[in-house]
């Protein structure tokens, strides 16, 4: 999947570390998500969508 | 799987290292005092207990790894399981290969060498995986 996580994070002035803390995951996990090396589980995808106040499909989409 | 409570994931590594150090300290202490305990055991049962004493921290290590697994996030869990599977696969192949080489004349090693072999294989696999993750 591709995602708009780096854009959303950048718009809010967050670092990868800030996002990792907000989601209670490691910074490496945020990096893996942003670079597309790892697709999140549904619970994590929902947590990300809730944090950015948008729908999952607004953040993640098939390649 | 839900991690233990809602403890911050970023502290999982520190707790893991601290628990590993404690258990490894117990292991070294058990190995160190083992000969003395065996030599001074009052009866056969106590001698037997002294002989297997170093195995107790090894079993405790399983608990330490399990606690670490429960504390980390889903991506780290995936990496840990993959690393363990690859490392123990390679380690098992090394052990079996050496057993055949020992039949061909290399020194016969005690089965206790199996654990350090697996541990070193795990360490190397983790290091390689971490380096690959940075790129």
N, CA and C atoms of all chains as a GROMACS GRO file, in nm:
protein
  594
    1UNK      N    1   0.083  -0.119   0.000
    1UNK     CA    2   0.000   0.000   0.000
    1UNK      C    3   0.087   0.126   0.000
    2UNK      N    4   0.032   0.232  -0.061
    2UNK     CA    5   0.101   0.361  -0.047
    2UNK      C    6   0.021   0.443   0.056
    3UNK      N    7   0.087   0.544   0.112
    3UNK     CA    8   0.018   0.623   0.215
    3UNK      C    9   0.066   0.767   0.214
    4UNK      N   10  -0.015   0.851   0.277
    4UNK     CA   11   0.018   0.994   0.283
    4UNK      C   12   0.065   1.033   0.423
    5UNK      N   13   0.117   0.936   0.495
    5UNK     CA   14   0.162   0.965   0.632
    5UNK      C   15   0.268   1.075   0.640
    6UNK      N   16   0.372   1.072   0.553
    6UNK     CA   17   0.472   1.180   0.565
    6UNK      C   18   0.411   1.319   0.545
    7UNK      N   19   0.316   1.330   0.450
    7UNK     CA   20   0.252   1.461   0.426
    7UNK      C   21   0.169   1.504   0.546
    8UNK      N   22   0.087   1.412   0.596
    8UNK     CA   23   0.001   1.444   0.712
    8UNK      C   24   0.085   1.484   0.833
    9UNK      N   25   0.191   1.409   0.853
    9UNK     CA   26   0.280   1.438   0.967
    9UNK      C   27   0.347   1.573   0.947
   10UNK      N   28   0.393   1.598   0.824
   10UNK     CA   29   0.461   1.724   0.795
   10UNK      C   30   0.369   1.844   0.812
   11UNK      N   31   0.242   1.827   0.770
   11UNK     CA   32   0.145   1.938   0.783
   11UNK      C   33   0.124   1.978   0.928
   12UNK      N   34   0.141   1.882   1.017
   12UNK     CA   35   0.120   1.911   1.160
   12UNK      C   36   0.251   1.941   1.233
   13UNK      N   37   0.359   1.946   1.158
   13UNK     CA   38   0.488   1.979   1.218
   13UNK      C   39   0.538   1.873   1.314
   14UNK      N   40   0.501   1.750   1.288
   14UNK     CA   41   0.542   1.640   1.378
   14UNK      C   42   0.666   1.571   1.323
   15UNK      N   43   0.752   1.526   1.414
   15UNK     CA   44   0.864   1.443   1.373
   15UNK      C   45   0.818   1.297   1.377
   16UNK      N   46   0.900   1.207   1.323
   16UNK     CA   47   0.865   1.064   1.331
   16UNK      C   48   0.855   1.021   1.477
   17UNK      N   49   0.942   1.079   1.560
   17UNK     CA   50   0.939   1.046   1.702
   17UNK      C   51   0.809   1.091   1.768
   18UNK      N   52   0.762   1.210   1.730
   18UNK     CA   53   0.636   1.261   1.786
   18UNK      C   54   0.520   1.167   1.748
   19UNK      N   55   0.520   1.128   1.620
   19UNK     CA   56   0.412   1.040   1.573
   19UNK      C   57   0.421   0.904   1.643
   20UNK      N   58   0.544   0.855   1.660
   20UNK     CA   59   0.564   0.727   1.728
   20UNK      C   60   0.509   0.734   1.871
   21UNK      N   61   0.538   0.844   1.941
   21UNK     CA   62   0.488   0.861   2.078
   21UNK      C   63   0.335   0.867   2.080
   22UNK      N   64   0.278   0.940   1.983
   22UNK     CA   65   0.132   0.955   1.980
   22UNK      C   66   0.062   0.822   1.953
   23UNK      N   67   0.128   0.734   1.877
   23UNK     CA   68   0.066   0.605   1.843
   23UNK      C   69   0.114   0.492   1.935
   24UNK      N   70   0.208   0.522   2.024
   24UNK     CA   71   0.272   0.423   2.110
   24UNK      C   72   0.333   0.309   2.029
   25UNK      N   73   0.410   0.349   1.928
   25UNK     CA   74   0.490   0.253   1.852
   25UNK      C   75   0.633   0.308   1.847
   26UNK      N   76   0.726   0.228   1.794
   26UNK     CA   77   0.864   0.276   1.788
   26UNK      C   78   0.882   0.368   1.666
   27UNK      N   79   0.989   0.450   1.670
   27UNK     CA   80   1.017   0.538   1.557
   27UNK      C   81   1.047   0.455   1.433
   28UNK      N   82   1.110   0.339   1.453
   28UNK     CA   83   1.140   0.250   1.339
   28UNK      C   84   1.012   0.203   1.272
   29UNK      N   85   0.907   0.184   1.353
   29UNK     CA   86   0.779   0.139   1.298
   29UNK      C   87   0.717   0.249   1.212
   30UNK      N   88   0.725   0.374   1.261
   30UNK     CA   89   0.674   0.487   1.182
   30UNK      C   90   0.751   0.497   1.052
   31UNK      N   91   0.882   0.481   1.060
   31UNK     CA   92   0.965   0.488   0.939
   31UNK      C   93   0.926   0.377   0.840
   32UNK      N   94   0.904   0.256   0.892
   32UNK     CA   95   0.866   0.143   0.806
   32UNK      C   96   0.730   0.168   0.742
   33UNK      N   97   0.638   0.230   0.817
   33UNK     CA   98   0.505   0.262   0.762
   33UNK      C   99   0.518   0.366   0.651
   34UNK      N  100   0.594   0.471   0.678
   34UNK     CA  101   0.604   0.581   0.582
   34UNK      C  102   0.672   0.538   0.452
   35UNK      N  103   0.770   0.447   0.465
   35UNK     CA  104   0.843   0.405   0.346
   35UNK      C  105   0.775   0.287   0.277
   36UNK      N  106   0.661   0.242   0.332
   36UNK     CA  107   0.586   0.135   0.268
   36UNK      C  108   0.645  -0.003   0.290
   37UNK      N  109   0.741  -0.014   0.383
   37UNK     CA  110   0.799  -0.146   0.411
   37UNK      C  111   0.707  -0.230   0.499
   38UNK      N  112   0.611  -0.164   0.563
   38UNK     CA  113   0.520  -0.236   0.652
   38UNK      C  114   0.380  -0.178   0.641
   39UNK      N  115   0.283  -0.267   0.622
   39UNK     CA  116   0.143  -0.225   0.618
   39UNK      C  117   0.083  -0.248   0.757
   40UNK      N  118   0.018  -0.147   0.814
   40UNK     CA  119  -0.031  -0.160   0.952
   40UNK      C  120  -0.149  -0.256   0.963
   41UNK      N  121  -0.168  -0.306   1.084
   41UNK     CA  122  -0.288  -0.385   1.114
   41UNK      C  123  -0.408  -0.289   1.113
   42UNK      N  124  -0.529  -0.345   1.111
   42UNK     CA  125  -0.648  -0.259   1.116
   42UNK      C  126  -0.653  -0.171   1.241
   43UNK      N  127  -0.625  -0.228   1.362
   43UNK     CA  128  -0.628  -0.141   1.481
   43UNK      C  129  -0.531  -0.023   1.470
   44UNK      N  130  -0.410  -0.049   1.417
   44UNK     CA  131  -0.313   0.061   1.406
   44UNK      C  132  -0.358   0.160   1.298
   45UNK      N  133  -0.413   0.108   1.189
   45UNK     CA  134  -0.462   0.198   1.082
   45UNK      C  135  -0.574   0.288   1.136
   46UNK      N  136  -0.663   0.230   1.218
   46UNK     CA  137  -0.770   0.310   1.278
   46UNK      C  138  -0.713   0.415   1.373
   47UNK      N  139  -0.610   0.375   1.449
   47UNK     CA  140  -0.548   0.470   1.543
   47UNK      C  141  -0.486   0.586   1.467
   48UNK      N  142  -0.423   0.556   1.354
   48UNK     CA  143  -0.362   0.662   1.272
   48UNK      C  144  -0.470   0.755   1.216
   49UNK      N  145  -0.578   0.693   1.166
   49UNK     CA  146  -0.687   0.773   1.109
   49UNK      C  147  -0.750   0.863   1.215
   50UNK      N  148  -0.765   0.807   1.335
   50UNK     CA  149  -0.824   0.886   1.446
   50UNK      C  150  -0.733   1.003   1.483
   51UNK      N  151  -0.604   0.976   1.486
   51UNK     CA  152  -0.508   1.081   1.521
   51UNK      C  153  -0.514   1.196   1.421
   52UNK      N  154  -0.521   1.162   1.292
   52UNK     CA  155  -0.521   1.267   1.189
   52UNK      C  156  -0.663   1.312   1.151
   53UNK      N  157  -0.762   1.259   1.221
   53UNK     CA  158  -0.902   1.297   1.201
   53UNK      C  159  -0.944   1.282   1.055
   54UNK      N  160  -0.915   1.166   0.999
   54UNK     CA  161  -0.961   1.137   0.863
   54UNK      C  162  -0.990   0.988   0.849
   55UNK      N  163  -1.037   0.948   0.731
   55UNK     CA  164  -1.071   0.808   0.710
   55UNK      C  165  -0.946   0.729   0.671
   56UNK      N  166  -0.949   0.598   0.698
   56UNK     CA  167  -0.834   0.513   0.665
   56UNK      C  168  -0.802   0.524   0.516
   57UNK      N  169  -0.909   0.522   0.432
   57UNK     CA  170  -0.885   0.524   0.287
   57UNK      C  171  -0.831   0.660   0.239
   58UNK      N  172  -0.842   0.763   0.324
   58UNK     CA  173  -0.781   0.891   0.288
   58UNK      C  174  -0.630   0.888   0.310
   59UNK      N  175  -0.585   0.794   0.394
   59UNK     CA  176  -0.441   0.784   0.426
   59UNK      C  177  -0.374   0.671   0.347
   60UNK      N  178  -0.442   0.557   0.344
   60UNK     CA  179  -0.383   0.440   0.277
   60UNK      C  180  -0.461   0.408   0.150
   61UNK      N  181  -0.387   0.370   0.047
   61UNK     CA  182  -0.453   0.329  -0.077
   61UNK      C  183  -0.367   0.223  -0.145
   62UNK      N  184  -0.432   0.136  -0.228
   62UNK     CA  185  -0.354   0.032  -0.296
   62UNK      C  186  -0.255   0.096  -0.393
   63UNK      N  187  -0.142   0.028  -0.413
   63UNK     CA  188  -0.040   0.083  -0.505
   63UNK      C  189  -0.090   0.080  -0.648
   64UNK      N  190  -0.193  -0.846   1.874
   64UNK     CA  191  -0.203  -0.875   2.017
   64UNK      C  192  -0.180  -0.747   2.098
   65UNK      N  193  -0.258  -0.729   2.202
   65UNK     CA  194  -0.246  -0.608   2.283
   65UNK      C  195  -0.120  -0.614   2.368
   66UNK      N  196  -0.039  -0.507   2.367
   66UNK     CA  197   0.081  -0.510   2.450
   66UNK      C  198   0.046  -0.505   2.598
   67UNK      N  199   0.144  -0.537   2.687
   67UNK     CA  200   0.123  -0.532   2.830
   67UNK      C  201   0.079  -0.391   2.867
   68UNK      N  202  -0.035  -0.380   2.933
   68UNK     CA  203  -0.092  -0.250   2.973
   68UNK      C  204  -0.077  -0.150   2.859
   69UNK      N  205  -0.051  -0.027   2.891
   69UNK     CA  206  -0.029   0.072   2.786
   69UNK      C  207   0.109   0.133   2.806
   70UNK      N  208   0.201   0.049   2.852
   70UNK     CA  209   0.337   0.098   2.877
   70UNK      C  210   0.397   0.150   2.748
   71UNK      N  211   0.466   0.266   2.754
   71UNK     CA  212   0.525   0.321   2.632
   71UNK      C  213   0.620   0.220   2.568
   72UNK      N  214   0.599   0.198   2.439
   72UNK     CA  215   0.680   0.102   2.364
   72UNK      C  216   0.828   0.141   2.365
   73UNK      N  217   0.854   0.274   2.372
   73UNK     CA  218   0.994   0.317   2.360
   73UNK      C  219   1.080   0.273   2.478
   74UNK      N  220   1.017   0.233   2.589
   74UNK     CA  221   1.095   0.187   2.703
   74UNK      C  222   1.113   0.036   2.705
   75UNK      N  223   1.053  -0.034   2.606
   75UNK     CA  224   1.059  -0.181   2.605
   75UNK      C  225   1.202  -0.231   2.594
   76UNK      N  226   1.282  -0.164   2.509
   76UNK     CA  227   1.420  -0.207   2.489
   76UNK      C  228   1.502  -0.198   2.616
   77UNK      N  229   1.485  -0.089   2.689
   77UNK     CA  230   1.560  -0.070   2.813
   77UNK      C  231   1.524  -0.177   2.915
   78UNK      N  232   1.394  -0.204   2.930
   78UNK     CA  233   1.351  -0.306   3.025
   78UNK      C  234   1.406  -0.442   2.985
   79UNK      N  235   1.404  -0.469   2.854
   79UNK     CA  236   1.453  -0.597   2.803
   79UNK      C  237   1.602  -0.615   2.835
   80UNK      N  238   1.680  -0.510   2.810
   80UNK     CA  239   1.824  -0.519   2.836
   80UNK      C  240   1.850  -0.539   2.985
   81UNK      N  241   1.775  -0.467   3.069
   81UNK     CA  242   1.794  -0.481   3.214
   81UNK      C  243   1.760  -0.623   3.259
   82UNK      N  244   1.649  -0.678   3.208
   82UNK     CA  245   1.609  -0.813   3.247
   82UNK      C  246   1.707  -0.918   3.193
   83UNK      N  247   1.756  -0.895   3.070
   83UNK     CA  248   1.856  -0.986   3.011
   83UNK      C  249   1.982  -0.987   3.097
   84UNK      N  250   2.026  -0.867   3.138
   84UNK     CA  251   2.149  -0.857   3.217
   84UNK      C  252   2.132  -0.931   3.349
   85UNK      N  253   2.015  -0.917   3.412
   85UNK     CA  254   1.989  -0.984   3.538
   85UNK      C  255   1.994  -1.136   3.521
   86UNK      N  256   1.926  -1.186   3.419
   86UNK     CA  257   1.918  -1.331   3.397
   86UNK      C  258   2.056  -1.386   3.356
   87UNK      N  259   2.128  -1.312   3.272
   87UNK     CA  260   2.262  -1.358   3.234
   87UNK      C  261   2.357  -1.355   3.353
   88UNK      N  262   2.337  -1.256   3.443
   88UNK     CA  263   2.415  -1.251   3.567
   88UNK      C  264   2.389  -1.375   3.652
   89UNK      N  265   2.263  -1.413   3.660
   89UNK     CA  266   2.226  -1.534   3.734
   89UNK      C  267   2.291  -1.657   3.671
   90UNK      N  268   2.292  -1.659   3.537
   90UNK     CA  269   2.350  -1.773   3.465
   90UNK      C  270   2.500  -1.785   3.496
   91UNK      N  271   2.570  -1.672   3.485
   91UNK     CA  272   2.715  -1.672   3.511
   91UNK      C  273   2.742  -1.715   3.655
   92UNK      N  274   2.661  -1.663   3.749
   92UNK     CA  275   2.679  -1.698   3.890
   92UNK      C  276   2.655  -1.847   3.911
   93UNK      N  277   2.549  -1.899   3.846
   93UNK     CA  278   2.517  -2.042   3.861
   93UNK      C  279   2.629  -2.130   3.805
   94UNK      N  280   2.683  -2.091   3.690
   94UNK     CA  281   2.793  -2.169   3.630
   94UNK      C  282   2.917  -2.160   3.719
   95UNK      N  283   2.940  -2.043   3.776
   95UNK     CA  284   3.059  -2.018   3.857
   95UNK      C  285   3.057  -2.100   3.988
   96UNK      N  286   2.942  -2.103   4.055
   96UNK     CA  287   2.935  -2.172   4.185
   96UNK      C  288   2.901  -2.320   4.170
   97UNK      N  289   2.865  -2.361   4.050
   97UNK     CA  290   2.820  -2.499   4.027
   97UNK      C  291   2.923  -2.604   4.074
   98UNK      N  292   3.050  -2.593   4.034
   98UNK     CA  293   3.146  -2.696   4.077
   98UNK      C  294   3.157  -2.706   4.229
   99UNK      N  295   3.156  -2.589   4.296
   99UNK     CA  296   3.168  -2.589   4.442
   99UNK      C  297   3.045  -2.654   4.504
  100UNK      N  298   2.928  -2.619   4.452
  100UNK     CA  299   2.803  -2.676   4.505
  100UNK      C  300   2.800  -2.827   4.485
  101UNK      N  301   2.844  -2.874   4.370
  101UNK     CA  302   2.843  -3.018   4.343
  101UNK      C  303   2.940  -3.089   4.438
  102UNK      N  304   3.058  -3.027   4.455
  102UNK     CA  305   3.160  -3.089   4.540
  102UNK      C  306   3.118  -3.094   4.687
  103UNK      N  307   3.040  -2.995   4.729
  103UNK     CA  308   3.002  -2.987   4.871
  103UNK      C  309   2.857  -3.027   4.897
  104UNK      N  310   2.792  -3.085   4.799
  104UNK     CA  311   2.651  -3.124   4.818
  104UNK      C  312   2.642  -3.234   4.923
  105UNK      N  313   2.542  -3.219   5.010
  105UNK     CA  314   2.527  -3.315   5.121
  105UNK      C  315   2.475  -3.450   5.073
  106UNK      N  316   2.399  -3.448   4.966
  106UNK     CA  317   2.347  -3.576   4.915
  106UNK      C  318   2.330  -3.570   4.763
  107UNK      N  319   2.290  -3.681   4.706
  107UNK     CA  320   2.278  -3.692   4.561
  107UNK      C  321   2.175  -3.594   4.504
  108UNK      N  322   2.064  -3.576   4.575
  108UNK     CA  323   1.958  -3.486   4.524
  108UNK      C  324   2.007  -3.342   4.514
  109UNK      N  325   2.082  -3.297   4.616
  109UNK     CA  326   2.136  -3.160   4.613
  109UNK      C  327   2.241  -3.145   4.503
  110UNK      N  328   2.319  -3.250   4.484
  110UNK     CA  329   2.421  -3.247   4.376
  110UNK      C  330   2.352  -3.238   4.240
  111UNK      N  331   2.243  -3.311   4.226
  111UNK     CA  332   2.168  -3.308   4.100
  111UNK      C  333   2.110  -3.168   4.076
  112UNK      N  334   2.058  -3.107   4.185
  112UNK     CA  335   2.002  -2.972   4.175
  112UNK      C  336   2.111  -2.873   4.134
  113UNK      N  337   2.230  -2.889   4.192
  113UNK     CA  338   2.342  -2.800   4.158
  113UNK      C  339   2.383  -2.818   4.012
  114UNK      N  340   2.377  -2.943   3.964
  114UNK     CA  341   2.416  -2.970   3.825
  114UNK      C  342   2.325  -2.898   3.726
  115UNK      N  343   2.196  -2.894   3.754
  115UNK     CA  344   2.101  -2.834   3.659
  115UNK      C  345   2.076  -2.686   3.688
  116UNK      N  346   2.140  -2.632   3.792
  116UNK     CA  347   2.114  -2.492   3.832
  116UNK      C  348   2.131  -2.392   3.716
  117UNK      N  349   2.235  -2.405   3.632
  117UNK     CA  350   2.248  -2.305   3.522
  117UNK      C  351   2.134  -2.311   3.422
  118UNK      N  352   2.058  -2.419   3.421
  118UNK     CA  353   1.946  -2.428   3.326
  118UNK      C  354   1.831  -2.336   3.367
  119UNK      N  355   1.823  -2.306   3.498
  119UNK     CA  356   1.711  -2.222   3.546
  119UNK      C  357   1.711  -2.084   3.480
  120UNK      N  358   1.826  -2.014   3.478
  120UNK     CA  359   1.824  -1.882   3.410
  120UNK      C  360   1.794  -1.893   3.261
  121UNK      N  361   1.831  -2.005   3.199
  121UNK     CA  362   1.800  -2.023   3.057
  121UNK      C  363   1.648  -2.026   3.037
  122UNK      N  364   1.580  -2.097   3.128
  122UNK     CA  365   1.433  -2.100   3.121
  122UNK      C  366   1.375  -1.962   3.151
  123UNK      N  367   1.438  -1.891   3.246
  123UNK     CA  368   1.391  -1.755   3.278
  123UNK      C  369   1.405  -1.664   3.156
  124UNK      N  370   1.506  -1.692   3.073
  124UNK     CA  371   1.530  -1.610   2.953
  124UNK      C  372   1.409  -1.618   2.859
  125UNK      N  373   1.347  -1.735   2.855
  125UNK     CA  374   1.225  -1.748   2.773
  125UNK      C  375   1.120  -1.646   2.818
  126UNK      N  376   1.106  -1.634   2.951
  126UNK     CA  377   1.010  -1.539   3.006
  126UNK      C  378   1.047  -1.395   2.972
  127UNK      N  379   1.178  -1.366   2.976
  127UNK     CA  380   1.224  -1.230   2.944
  127UNK      C  381   1.190  -1.196   2.799
  128UNK      N  382   1.214  -1.291   2.708
  128UNK     CA  383   1.184  -1.266   2.565
  128UNK      C  384   1.033  -1.251   2.545
  129UNK      N  385   0.955  -1.333   2.616
  129UNK     CA  386   0.809  -1.325   2.604
  129UNK      C  387   0.759  -1.189   2.654
  130UNK      N  388   0.814  -1.143   2.766
  130UNK     CA  389   0.772  -1.012   2.820
  130UNK      C  390   0.809  -0.902   2.721
  131UNK      N  391   0.927  -0.912   2.659
  131UNK     CA  392   0.968  -0.813   2.559
  131UNK      C  393   0.872  -0.816   2.440
  132UNK      N  394   0.839  -0.937   2.396
  132UNK     CA  395   0.747  -0.952   2.282
  132UNK      C  396   0.614  -0.884   2.310
  133UNK      N  397   0.565  -0.898   2.434
  133UNK     CA  398   0.436  -0.839   2.470
  133UNK      C  399   0.442  -0.687   2.482
  134UNK      N  400   0.562  -0.632   2.504
  134UNK     CA  401   0.575  -0.487   2.524
  134UNK      C  402   0.591  -0.410   2.394
  135UNK      N  403   0.642  -0.476   2.290
  135UNK     CA  404   0.675  -0.403   2.168
  135UNK      C  405   0.554  -0.393   2.075
  136UNK      N  406   0.565  -0.306   1.974
  136UNK     CA  407   0.452  -0.288   1.883
  136UNK      C  408   0.450  -0.396   1.775
  137UNK      N  409   0.346  -0.392   1.692
  137UNK     CA  410   0.323  -0.503   1.598
  137UNK      C  411   0.435  -0.521   1.495
  138UNK      N  412   0.494  -0.412   1.449
  138UNK     CA  413   0.603  -0.424   1.351
  138UNK      C  414   0.727  -0.484   1.416
  139UNK      N  415   0.757  -0.440   1.538
  139UNK     CA  416   0.872  -0.495   1.610
  139UNK      C  417   0.847  -0.642   1.643
  140UNK      N  418   0.723  -0.678   1.674
  140UNK     CA  419   0.690  -0.819   1.700
  140UNK      C  420   0.716  -0.904   1.575
  141UNK      N  421   0.675  -0.852   1.460
  141UNK     CA  422   0.696  -0.924   1.334
  141UNK      C  423   0.845  -0.943   1.309
  142UNK      N  424   0.922  -0.835   1.330
  142UNK     CA  425   1.067  -0.844   1.309
  142UNK      C  426   1.130  -0.946   1.404
  143UNK      N  427   1.085  -0.944   1.532
  143UNK     CA  428   1.142  -1.035   1.632
  143UNK      C  429   1.116  -1.181   1.593
  144UNK      N  430   0.993  -1.210   1.553
  144UNK     CA  431   0.958  -1.348   1.516
  144UNK      C  432   1.035  -1.392   1.392
  145UNK      N  433   1.046  -1.303   1.293
  145UNK     CA  434   1.122  -1.338   1.171
  145UNK      C  435   1.268  -1.364   1.205
  146UNK      N  436   1.324  -1.275   1.287
  146UNK     CA  437   1.464  -1.289   1.325
  146UNK      C  438   1.488  -1.420   1.401
  147UNK      N  439   1.398  -1.451   1.496
  147UNK     CA  440   1.411  -1.575   1.572
  147UNK      C  441   1.404  -1.697   1.480
  148UNK      N  442   1.308  -1.696   1.388
  148UNK     CA  443   1.289  -1.810   1.299
  148UNK      C  444   1.413  -1.830   1.211
  149UNK      N  445   1.463  -1.721   1.153
  149UNK     CA  446   1.582  -1.732   1.066
  149UNK      C  447   1.704  -1.775   1.147
  150UNK      N  448   1.724  -1.709   1.263
  150UNK     CA  449   1.842  -1.737   1.345
  150UNK      C  450   1.842  -1.882   1.394
  151UNK      N  451   1.729  -1.929   1.443
  151UNK     CA  452   1.726  -2.065   1.496
  151UNK      C  453   1.731  -2.168   1.383
  152UNK      N  454   1.683  -2.131   1.266
  152UNK     CA  455   1.698  -2.220   1.150
  152UNK      C  456   1.845  -2.234   1.113
  153UNK      N  457   1.915  -2.119   1.104
  153UNK     CA  458   2.057  -2.122   1.070
  153UNK      C  459   2.136  -2.194   1.180
  154UNK      N  460   2.104  -2.161   1.306
  154UNK     CA  461   2.173  -2.223   1.419
  154UNK      C  462   2.155  -2.374   1.420
  155UNK      N  463   2.034  -2.421   1.394
  155UNK     CA  464   2.007  -2.565   1.390
  155UNK      C  465   2.087  -2.632   1.278
  156UNK      N  466   2.094  -2.566   1.162
  156UNK     CA  467   2.172  -2.622   1.050
  156UNK      C  468   2.320  -2.630   1.087
  157UNK      N  469   2.370  -2.525   1.156
  157UNK     CA  470   2.511  -2.526   1.198
  157UNK      C  471   2.538  -2.642   1.294
  158UNK      N  472   2.446  -2.663   1.388
  158UNK     CA  473   2.464  -2.769   1.488
  158UNK      C  474   2.465  -2.906   1.420
  159UNK      N  475   2.370  -2.928   1.330
  159UNK     CA  476   2.363  -3.057   1.260
  159UNK      C  477   2.487  -3.077   1.173
  160UNK      N  478   2.530  -2.969   1.103
  160UNK     CA  479   2.648  -2.980   1.017
  160UNK      C  480   2.771  -3.016   1.100
  161UNK      N  481   2.784  -2.949   1.219
  161UNK     CA  482   2.901  -2.979   1.302
  161UNK      C  483   2.897  -3.122   1.353
  162UNK      N  484   2.778  -3.172   1.384
  162UNK     CA  485   2.769  -3.310   1.434
  162UNK      C  486   2.821  -3.408   1.329
  163UNK      N  487   2.796  -3.380   1.201
  163UNK     CA  488   2.849  -3.467   1.095
  163UNK      C  489   3.000  -3.449   1.080
  164UNK      N  490   3.046  -3.323   1.097
  164UNK     CA  491   3.190  -3.297   1.089
  164UNK      C  492   3.263  -3.365   1.206
  165UNK      N  493   3.197  -3.370   1.323
  165UNK     CA  494   3.256  -3.438   1.439
  165UNK      C  495   3.271  -3.587   1.411
  166UNK      N  496   3.174  -3.644   1.340
  166UNK     CA  497   3.186  -3.786   1.300
  166UNK      C  498   3.305  -3.805   1.207
  167UNK      N  499   3.339  -3.696   1.134
  167UNK     CA  500   3.449  -3.706   1.037
  167UNK      C  501   3.584  -3.673   1.102
  168UNK      N  502   3.587  -3.647   1.232
  168UNK     CA  503   3.715  -3.627   1.299
  168UNK      C  504   3.732  -3.499   1.377
  169UNK      N  505   3.643  -3.401   1.360
  169UNK     CA  506   3.656  -3.279   1.441
  169UNK      C  507   3.623  -3.312   1.587
  170UNK      N  508   3.672  -3.229   1.682
  170UNK     CA  509   3.648  -3.260   1.825
  170UNK      C  510   3.499  -3.273   1.857
  171UNK      N  511   3.466  -3.371   1.941
  171UNK     CA  512   3.328  -3.388   1.985
  171UNK      C  513   3.299  -3.279   2.088
  172UNK      N  514   3.195  -3.199   2.065
  172UNK     CA  515   3.160  -3.093   2.159
  172UNK      C  516   3.037  -3.134   2.241
  173UNK      N  517   3.032  -3.085   2.365
  173UNK     CA  518   2.917  -3.114   2.451
  173UNK      C  519   2.792  -3.047   2.393
  174UNK      N  520   2.677  -3.104   2.424
  174UNK     CA  521   2.550  -3.049   2.372
  174UNK      C  522   2.524  -2.909   2.428
  175UNK      N  523   2.593  -2.873   2.537
  175UNK     CA  524   2.574  -2.739   2.594
  175UNK      C  525   2.621  -2.630   2.498
  176UNK      N  526   2.699  -2.668   2.395
  176UNK     CA  527   2.742  -2.569   2.296
  176UNK      C  528   2.627  -2.528   2.204
  177UNK      N  529   2.520  -2.604   2.206
  177UNK     CA  530   2.405  -2.573   2.118
  177UNK      C  531   2.346  -2.437   2.153
  178UNK      N  532   2.331  -2.408   2.282
  178UNK     CA  533   2.267  -2.282   2.324
  178UNK      C  534   2.350  -2.160   2.281
  179UNK      N  535   2.484  -2.159   2.313
  179UNK     CA  536   2.562  -2.044   2.265
  179UNK      C  537   2.558  -2.029   2.112
  180UNK      N  538   2.555  -2.142   2.042
  180UNK     CA  539   2.548  -2.136   1.895
  180UNK      C  540   2.420  -2.066   1.851
  181UNK      N  541   2.308  -2.104   1.912
  181UNK     CA  542   2.180  -2.041   1.877
  181UNK      C  543   2.179  -1.894   1.917
  182UNK      N  544   2.238  -1.865   2.035
  182UNK     CA  545   2.238  -1.727   2.084
  182UNK      C  546   2.321  -1.637   1.991
  183UNK      N  547   2.439  -1.686   1.949
  183UNK     CA  548   2.524  -1.607   1.859
  183UNK      C  549   2.454  -1.589   1.724
  184UNK      N  550   2.391  -1.695   1.676
  184UNK     CA  551   2.317  -1.687   1.549
  184UNK      C  552   2.206  -1.582   1.560
  185UNK      N  553   2.137  -1.581   1.673
  185UNK     CA  554   2.029  -1.484   1.697
  185UNK      C  555   2.085  -1.342   1.700
  186UNK      N  556   2.198  -1.325   1.771
  186UNK     CA  557   2.260  -1.193   1.780
  186UNK      C  558   2.301  -1.140   1.643
  187UNK      N  559   2.366  -1.226   1.564
  187UNK     CA  560   2.412  -1.183   1.431
  187UNK      C  561   2.293  -1.151   1.340
  188UNK      N  562   2.192  -1.235   1.344
  188UNK     CA  563   2.074  -1.213   1.260
  188UNK      C  564   2.005  -1.082   1.299
  189UNK      N  565   1.996  -1.056   1.429
  189UNK     CA  566   1.935  -0.931   1.477
  189UNK      C  567   2.016  -0.810   1.430
  190UNK      N  568   2.149  -0.821   1.438
  190UNK     CA  569   2.236  -0.710   1.397
  190UNK      C  570   2.220  -0.684   1.247
  191UNK      N  571   2.220  -0.790   1.167
  191UNK     CA  572   2.206  -0.774   1.021
  191UNK      C  573   2.070  -0.714   0.988
  192UNK      N  574   1.966  -0.762   1.057
  192UNK     CA  575   1.830  -0.711   1.032
  192UNK      C  576   1.821  -0.562   1.069
  193UNK      N  577   1.886  -0.526   1.179
  193UNK     CA  578   1.883  -0.385   1.222
  193UNK      C  579   1.954  -0.296   1.122
  194UNK      N  580   2.067  -0.344   1.071
  194UNK     CA  581   2.141  -0.266   0.970
  194UNK      C  582   2.058  -0.251   0.844
  195UNK      N  583   1.993  -0.359   0.802
  195UNK     CA  584   1.910  -0.355   0.681
  195UNK      C  585   1.793  -0.259   0.700
  196UNK      N  586   1.744  -0.250   0.823
  196UNK     CA  587   1.630  -0.164   0.855
  196UNK      C  588   1.664  -0.017   0.845
  197UNK      N  589   1.792   0.015   0.864
  197UNK     CA  590   1.835   0.156   0.862
  197UNK      C  591   1.845   0.210   0.720
  198UNK      N  592   1.861   0.119   0.622
  198UNK     CA  593   1.883   0.166   0.486
  198UNK      C  594   1.750   0.200   0.421
   0.00000   0.00000   0.00000
